[in-house]
Amino acid sequence: MSPSRPTRVSVQAPATSANLGPGFDALGLALRLYNTFEASPREDGELRVRVEGEGADEVPLDERHLVVRAMRETFERAGEQLPGLDLTCVNGVPHARGLGSSSSAIVGGVAAASALLGRTGPDGGPDRDGIYQIAADIEGHPDNVAPCVYGGYTVAYRDGDRWGAVSLAPDPRVLPVLCVPEWRLSTERARGLLPERVPHGDAAFNAGRAALMTAAVCGHPEALYAATRDRLHESYRAPAMPDTLDLIRDLRQHEKLPAVVSGAGPTVLVLCSTGAGEASADSPEIADQIDSIRRRAGKNWDIRPLLVELAGVRSPSPHP
């Protein structure tokens, strides 16, 4: 390693909720729930991985670890070999729940490697654009990667051989509330249920609702209920998560709340909102909505109100 490069870096990568109803593989939201990674190069070439928190007993502690794979890819693209490492992962994002745990690991790994390579963005923080290109290539679809990197509400897309994204600040009257179940669902299984073709009318319907979704989240929360309708993916995935779709149906039909599948599921995302003033779990209007969610969900769901993470992946000042 060059003496001008840091000898220890730490990275915080947020959870994300993708699709948001109609925005399949395009729309995403960053949440204030995090995985934290700390990496230090080792001169002896050994790799030592330590994991705490979510999934600590389930992930490999060697070169197969997703963070290590992302770091190696980043170094190799820079024409270098990944050095030996001390890597500590503190996981706060539940695995296989539709909250972007894999994207958080990939973005965290790419960001950590980028910092070790001495790369920074124009503001001296993470090289977000560079991180995004590599992480989206690894993940294969950008809807979770974009909000994890840039924060806020994101619209992600591919333009030729490059990935693009626009990050917007959500209306402060909107508060995401998660309903996280105990059971899991792999993204691969959820994607395997999707048809190869959909009716033109359904595609046109979702295009309109996805556009409306951006307006609703970023300034017109009164339109959230209409904006969160979907015809492209949620109903097709019902056989893999019937309880999720049942809860969404109850929340939409009986409580008139804008509930959707978070990512590939099985978590439910409810976009609660206030008529005026900043949304918080303590405000009476939001508290009433959360009470309704708890009543409909019952005891098998963990109800978590979370603020939107506006900055995305963070890398505190590296240690020289």
C-alpha positions, -999 to +999 in steps of 0.1 A: +000+000+000+011+035-008+021+055+024-003+082+013-032+059+015-052+053+047-044+024+070-079+020+083-113+029+069-148+027+082-180+028+060-217+030+069-241+017+043-279+021+047-307-003+042-330+004+013-365-003+001-368-008-037-396-009-063-420+011-040-449-005-058-449+005-094-412+013-099-398-022-105-360-022-107-360+016-108-373+033-077-357+031-043-355+048-008-326+049+016-335+042+053-318+050+086-308+014+094-272+005+087-245-020+081-210-008+093-177-020+079-142-014+091-112-025+070-074-024+077-048-038+053-025-065+067+012-067+056+012-105+061-014-111+034-039-129+056-077-123+055-095-121+088-132-115+088-154-108+119-191-104+117-215-092+144-253-086+143-277-098+116-267-130+099-234-133+119-237-171+121-247-176+085-222-158+063-187-171+053-157-157+070-133-160+041-129-147+005-165-158-003-179-130+020-198-106-002-180-075+012-146-092+004-157-100-031-168-064-037-135-051-024-115-075-045-135-065-077-128-028-069-091-034-064-088-055-096-105-028-116-078-004-104-052-029-116-042-040-081-046-071-059-066-069-028-042-069+002-045-089+033-073-075+055-087-072+089-124-068+081-151-062+107-188-062+097-215-050+121-248-058+105-280-039+114-299-047+082-319-080+083-310-106+056-334-118+029-362-095+040-363-071+010-343-044+027-312-043+004-288-063+027-268-075-003-266-040-018-255-026+015-227-052+017-217-046-019-218-008-017-200-010+017-173-032+002-168-011-029-167+021-008-142+006+017-119-005-011-123+029-029-112+046+003-083+023+008-072+031-028-073+068-018-102+078-040-126+106-029-154+125-044-155+162-052-165+170-016-137+149-001-162+122+009-169+089-009-164+087-046-201+081-051-202+080-089-174+055-091-188+034-062-222+033-080-209+020-113-190-008-097-216-018-072-244-018-098-223-039-121-218-064-093-255-064-081-269-065-117-298-041-110-296-006-096-328-001-076-313-008-042-277+002-051-287+038-061-303+048-028-276+031-008-250+052-025-267+085-030-294+085-003-329+099-004-354+088-030-337+076-062-347+069-098-321+045-113-316+035-149-291+021-174-278+042-203-257+021-226-229+005-207-233+030-177-256+032-148-274+065-140-294+077-110-312+108-098-315+114-061-343+135-047-352+146-012-385+131-001-412+154+013-406+157+051-443+148+056-436+112+046-424+086+071-416+050+060-429+023+083-416-012+079-434-044+088-406-070+090-416-107+094-396-134+110-395-155+078-372-149+048-375-149+010-345-150-014-344-125-042-337-153-066-370-171-057-390-139-059-376-130-093-382-166-105-419-161-102-421-131-126-434-137-161-412-130-192-440-109-207-467-087-193-498-071-210-491-038-227-519-022-206-502-033-173-469-018-185-486+014-194-504+015-161-471+011-141-453+037-162-480+062-151-480+052-115-442+052-113-442+088-126-469+097-101-449+080-073-420+105-078-444+134-075-461+118-045-430+111-025-413+144-033-441+169-028-476+155-031-480+128-004-518+130-008-512+110-040-493+081-023-522+057-021-529+060-058-493+060-067-484+028-050-506+005-071-487-021-091-494-046-119-459-059-128-446-079-099-464-080-065-493-102-075-470-127-093-450-131-062-479-139-039-473-177-039-440-171-022-453-147+004-490-150+009-490-134+043-472-103+029-498-098+002-526-104+027-513-077+050-509-053+021-545-060+011-558-054+046-538-022+050-549-008+017-586-019+017-594-013+054-570+014+065-565+032+031-527+032+037-502+031+008-486-003+016-463-022-009-439-050-009-404-038+001-380-049-026-384-086-033-402-091+000-413-103+024-412-070+043-441-046+039-434-009+034-461+016+044-455+052+034-473+070+062-478+108+059-491+138+077-513+166+063-489+192+075-457+194+094-427+170+095-436+134+100-424+115+130-435+084+149-445+107+178-469+130+158-505+121+165-515+115+129-486+092+123-490+075+156-526+066+147-515+051+114-488+031+132-514+018+156-536+007+127-506-011+112-499-029+144-535-039+148-537-054+113-502-070+114-506-088+147-477-103+167-457-119+139-444-087+124-418-063+137-431-027+131-403-002+126-408+035+118-376+047+101-365+081+088-352+085+053-314+084+051-306+115+029-268+111+025-264+075+015-231+056+021-209+074+045-171+071+051-159+090+081-124+105+079-100+076+072-071+069+095-038+078+079 
